[in-house]
Amino acid sequence: MKIKVSVPATSANVGSGFDALGLAVTLYNTVTFEESDKLDISAADGTRIPRSESNLVYRSAKGLFDKVGKKIPPLKIVQTNPIPMARGLGSSSACIIAGLLGANRMLGDVLNTQELLTLATAIEGHPDNVAPALLGGLTSSVFEDGVVYSVKRDVDQSLCFAAIVPDYKLLTEAARAALPKQVAHKDAVYNLSRAALVPAAFCEGRHDLLGIATEDKLHQPYRMPLMPGSREVFALAKQCGAKAVYVSGAGSTVMAVAERAEAERFYAGLRAGLETLEGLDGCEAFTLLELDADNTGATVE
């Protein structure tokens, strides 16, 4: 039996919701699983991935087998990986969710969604990417005493997204190392008040709130110095009509949000403007991904 899992890319933090908010977008990694006579891991699109037991899809699948006290059989795993790696679009979360869903289906769906989300968060360390990867939409999540509490809302379909992906990676470890050990009370309040507006801005048609809801003082000011060209991209996206612009996850991608009614002009302006930014110190080129919200999450066939 062949099992196919599709998992969306995700954009965590959404500006103000550090380690708590995330949303899924229409870019999908797919993984197929089959029992085999030996472990065989490959990439259908030629992406360089680990082909041993260190592979994150395999490790996640094995983690579920271990949790239920079963021995994982030798598997043939084939990955297709359009989600850029180490760019703040949830590539690792997509691998984790794919491995867990594939293993869960092989075992007869022994874990429910809540249990899968909690196990995924234990592997990833925080729920802001794995929750929307599994559930879709916009998710608000808390990891408390080993349990994930998460609420999903459908993102307004009148919004569109542009992921501006530079040609350099920013590893999560480096992005987290740039953060201060402590923050000012007023900065915490600044973010908390804005994060509370995010569901209304993204899900309830309050587009007038998008810009203010995604402002941040907890992580973006510390990470953007590690992201050559990011300030120029922020300015360009706003010039092209973006209602909100923020660092996607830990970076290096910048996510811009616009109204679908203006999508053609918005994307055309970005494409033209990014050409003028190519060759910046530390960044030779950008890739523009035109995206929609994904309100369905991961699927298993």
ZIKAPE-V330977 format. One record per backbone hydrogen bond with DSSP energy under -0.5 kcal/mol. CO is the residue of the C=O (numbers start at 1). NH is the residue of the N-H. E is the energy in kcal/mol with one decimal. If there is no record, write none. Layout:
CO,NH,E ; CO,NH,E
This chain:
3,33,-2.5 ; 4,301,-2.9 ; 5,31,-2.4 ; 6,299,-2.3 ; 7,29,-2.4 ; 9,25,-2.4 ; 10,12,-0.5 ; 11,23,-1.5 ; 12,14,-1.4 ; 12,249,-2.1 ; 13,17,-2.1 ; 14,16,-1.5 ; 16,18,-1.2 ; 17,20,-2.3 ; 17,21,-2.5 ; 20,141,-2.1 ; 21,13,-3.0 ; 22,139,-3.0 ; 23,11,-2.8 ; 24,294,-2.7 ; 25,9,-0.7 ; 25,27,-2.2 ; 27,9,-2.7 ; 29,7,-2.7 ; 30,80,-2.7 ; 31,5,-2.9 ; 32,78,-1.8 ; 33,3,-2.4 ; 34,76,-3.4 ; 40,77,-2.9 ; 42,44,-0.5 ; 42,79,-2.7 ; 43,46,-1.2 ; 47,49,-0.7 ; 52,55,-2.0 ; 55,59,-3.0 ; 56,60,-2.2 ; 57,61,-2.2 ; 58,62,-3.0 ; 59,63,-1.9 ; 60,64,-1.5 ; 61,65,-2.0 ; 62,66,-3.0 ; 63,67,-2.0 ; 64,68,-1.7 ; 65,70,-2.9 ; 66,69,-1.3 ; 70,72,-0.5 ; 74,36,-2.4 ; 75,40,-2.7 ; 75,77,-0.6 ; 76,34,-1.5 ; 77,42,-2.4 ; 78,32,-2.3 ; 79,44,-2.7 ; 79,45,-0.7 ; 80,30,-1.9 ; 82,84,-0.5 ; 84,87,-0.6 ; 86,170,-2.3 ; 87,253,-2.2 ; 89,10,-1.8 ; 90,94,-2.3 ; 91,95,-1.6 ; 92,96,-2.4 ; 93,97,-2.8 ; 94,98,-2.2 ; 95,99,-2.6 ; 96,100,-2.4 ; 97,101,-2.7 ; 98,102,-2.5 ; 99,103,-2.2 ; 100,104,-2.7 ; 101,105,-2.2 ; 102,106,-2.0 ; 103,107,-1.7 ; 104,109,-3.4 ; 104,110,-0.6 ; 105,108,-1.5 ; 112,116,-2.5 ; 113,117,-2.5 ; 114,118,-2.1 ; 115,119,-2.3 ; 116,120,-2.7 ; 117,121,-2.2 ; 118,122,-1.9 ; 119,123,-1.6 ; 120,124,-2.6 ; 121,125,-3.4 ; 127,131,-2.1 ; 129,133,-1.9 ; 130,134,-2.0 ; 131,135,-3.1 ; 132,136,-2.0 ; 133,8,-0.6 ; 133,298,-0.8 ; 134,298,-0.6 ; 137,24,-1.7 ; 138,153,-2.7 ; 139,22,-1.5 ; 140,151,-2.3 ; 142,144,-0.7 ; 142,149,-3.0 ; 144,147,-1.8 ; 147,144,-3.0 ; 148,150,-0.6 ; 149,142,-2.2 ; 151,140,-2.2 ; 153,138,-3.1 ; 156,159,-1.6 ; 158,260,-3.6 ; 160,258,-2.5 ; 161,291,-3.1 ; 162,164,-0.7 ; 162,256,-2.6 ; 163,165,-0.8 ; 163,289,-2.6 ; 164,166,-0.6 ; 164,254,-2.1 ; 165,287,-2.9 ; 171,175,-2.2 ; 172,176,-2.6 ; 173,177,-1.9 ; 174,178,-1.0 ; 176,179,-1.5 ; 184,187,-0.6 ; 184,188,-1.9 ; 185,189,-2.3 ; 186,190,-2.1 ; 187,191,-2.1 ; 188,192,-2.6 ; 189,193,-2.5 ; 190,194,-1.3 ; 191,195,-3.1 ; 192,196,-1.5 ; 194,197,-1.3 ; 194,198,-0.7 ; 195,198,-0.9 ; 195,199,-0.5 ; 197,201,-2.3 ; 198,202,-2.7 ; 199,203,-2.2 ; 199,204,-0.6 ; 200,204,-1.2 ; 200,206,-1.9 ; 202,156,-3.1 ; 205,207,-1.8 ; 206,209,-2.1 ; 207,210,-1.1 ; 209,213,-2.8 ; 210,214,-1.3 ; 212,215,-1.1 ; 213,16,-0.6 ; 219,222,-0.8 ; 219,223,-1.6 ; 220,224,-2.6 ; 223,226,-2.0 ; 224,227,-1.9 ; 226,228,-0.6 ; 227,230,-2.2 ; 229,233,-2.2 ; 230,234,-2.6 ; 231,235,-2.1 ; 232,236,-2.5 ; 233,237,-2.8 ; 234,238,-2.0 ; 235,239,-2.1 ; 236,240,-1.9 ; 237,242,-2.5 ; 238,241,-1.3 ; 244,257,-2.7 ; 246,255,-3.0 ; 247,15,-0.5 ; 247,249,-0.6 ; 248,251,-2.3 ; 253,248,-2.3 ; 254,164,-3.1 ; 255,246,-2.4 ; 256,162,-2.6 ; 257,243,-3.0 ; 257,244,-1.3 ; 258,160,-2.7 ; 259,262,-2.0 ; 260,263,-1.9 ; 262,266,-2.6 ; 263,267,-3.0 ; 264,268,-2.0 ; 265,269,-2.3 ; 266,270,-1.9 ; 267,271,-2.6 ; 268,272,-2.2 ; 269,273,-2.5 ; 270,274,-2.8 ; 271,275,-1.1 ; 272,276,-0.8 ; 273,276,-0.6 ; 273,277,-0.7 ; 274,277,-0.6 ; 274,278,-1.0 ; 277,280,-1.1 ; 280,283,-2.3 ; 283,279,-0.6 ; 283,280,-0.7 ; 285,167,-1.3 ; 287,165,-3.1 ; 287,289,-0.6 ; 288,290,-0.6 ; 289,163,-2.4 ; 289,291,-0.6 ; 291,161,-2.8 ; 292,26,-2.0 ; 293,295,-0.6 ; 294,137,-3.8 ; 299,6,-2.2
